[in-house]
């Protein structure tokens, strides 16, 4: 077994043990078990933070959940800057923010990108720290089937943004149907998805939202799958 796989198994085991403890005792447990291993400690604390937030959401009364819902964020005009990047047009809307097609705007080089924008009021201090930590983890992943991260930051209005590789293509299910792929070809595509997920797990990253809409077949890569 590789060192990375061993590290992941240890992290997973500690996470499950911590989840059996009262919430007030989990952080101390994580720090004690990690010892001098800062990477293990940070990964474990981040996973526990996500687990705690998910538990709160499940237990929250329906009226509190409804009160937390807000209308759609206003669409930003083309040219709005986020660091060295500028947005071109809105291409997607999610529960916590928006996704824009954008480009490098400082003249250093040309690149088309996807800019994920998180609303300022969707991130408290803990969620912002977790967002930044997850971005650092994602930036460590280099795999041909995983979209690459180019930049991350916060603008003057407190909006967190993530700049990623933009993929021109369609969800993997659409690609398979459009090109009438055989069962064998579909299995090969899913194996590629599995390899990408395995790479993420070895880096301590859990996708938590794996579905056809997050697995794309990129036209620019001859139909190769990207997650």
Secondary structure in CASP SS format (residue, H / E / C, confidence):
PFRMAT SS
TARGET T0000
AUTHOR 0000-0000-0000
METHOD secondary structure of the structure
MODEL  1
X C 1.00
X C 1.00
X H 1.00
X H 1.00
X H 1.00
X H 1.00
X H 1.00
X H 1.00
X H 1.00
X H 1.00
X H 1.00
X H 1.00
X H 1.00
X H 1.00
X H 1.00
X H 1.00
X H 1.00
X H 1.00
X H 1.00
X C 1.00
X C 1.00
X C 1.00
X H 1.00
X H 1.00
X H 1.00
X H 1.00
X H 1.00
X H 1.00
X H 1.00
X H 1.00
X H 1.00
X H 1.00
X H 1.00
X H 1.00
X C 1.00
X C 1.00
X C 1.00
X H 1.00
X H 1.00
X H 1.00
X H 1.00
X H 1.00
X H 1.00
X H 1.00
X H 1.00
X H 1.00
X H 1.00
X H 1.00
X H 1.00
X H 1.00
X H 1.00
X H 1.00
X H 1.00
X H 1.00
X H 1.00
X H 1.00
X H 1.00
X H 1.00
X H 1.00
X C 1.00
X C 1.00
X H 1.00
X H 1.00
X H 1.00
X H 1.00
X H 1.00
X H 1.00
X H 1.00
X C 1.00
X C 1.00
X C 1.00
X C 1.00
X C 1.00
X C 1.00
X C 1.00
X C 1.00
X C 1.00
X C 1.00
X C 1.00
X C 1.00
X E 1.00
X E 1.00
X C 1.00
X C 1.00
X E 1.00
X E 1.00
X E 1.00
X E 1.00
X E 1.00
X E 1.00
X E 1.00
X E 1.00
X E 1.00
X C 1.00
X C 1.00
X C 1.00
X E 1.00
X E 1.00
X E 1.00
X E 1.00
X E 1.00
X E 1.00
X E 1.00
X E 1.00
X C 1.00
X C 1.00
X C 1.00
X C 1.00
X C 1.00
X C 1.00
X C 1.00
X E 1.00
X E 1.00
X E 1.00
X E 1.00
X E 1.00
X E 1.00
X E 1.00
X C 1.00
X H 1.00
X H 1.00
X H 1.00
X C 1.00
X C 1.00
X H 1.00
X H 1.00
X H 1.00
X H 1.00
X H 1.00
X H 1.00
X H 1.00
X H 1.00
X H 1.00
X H 1.00
X H 1.00
X H 1.00
X H 1.00
X H 1.00
X H 1.00
X C 1.00
X C 1.00
X C 1.00
X C 1.00
X C 1.00
X C 1.00
X C 1.00
X C 1.00
X C 1.00
X E 1.00
X E 1.00
X E 1.00
X E 1.00
X E 1.00
X E 1.00
X C 1.00
X C 1.00
X C 1.00
X C 1.00
X C 1.00
X E 1.00
X E 1.00
X E 1.00
X E 1.00
X E 1.00
X E 1.00
X C 1.00
X C 1.00
X C 1.00
X E 1.00
X E 1.00
X E 1.00
X H 1.00
X H 1.00
X H 1.00
X H 1.00
X H 1.00
X H 1.00
X H 1.00
X C 1.00
X C 1.00
X C 1.00
X C 1.00
X H 1.00
X H 1.00
X H 1.00
X H 1.00
X H 1.00
X H 1.00
X H 1.00
X H 1.00
X H 1.00
X H 1.00
X H 1.00
X H 1.00
X H 1.00
X H 1.00
X H 1.00
X H 1.00
X H 1.00
X H 1.00
X H 1.00
X H 1.00
X C 1.00
X C 1.00
X C 1.00
X C 1.00
X C 1.00
X C 1.00
X C 1.00
X C 1.00
X C 1.00
X H 1.00
X H 1.00
X H 1.00
X C 1.00
X E 1.00
X E 1.00
X E 1.00
X H 1.00
X H 1.00
X H 1.00
X C 1.00
X C 1.00
X E 1.00
X E 1.00
X E 1.00
X C 1.00
END
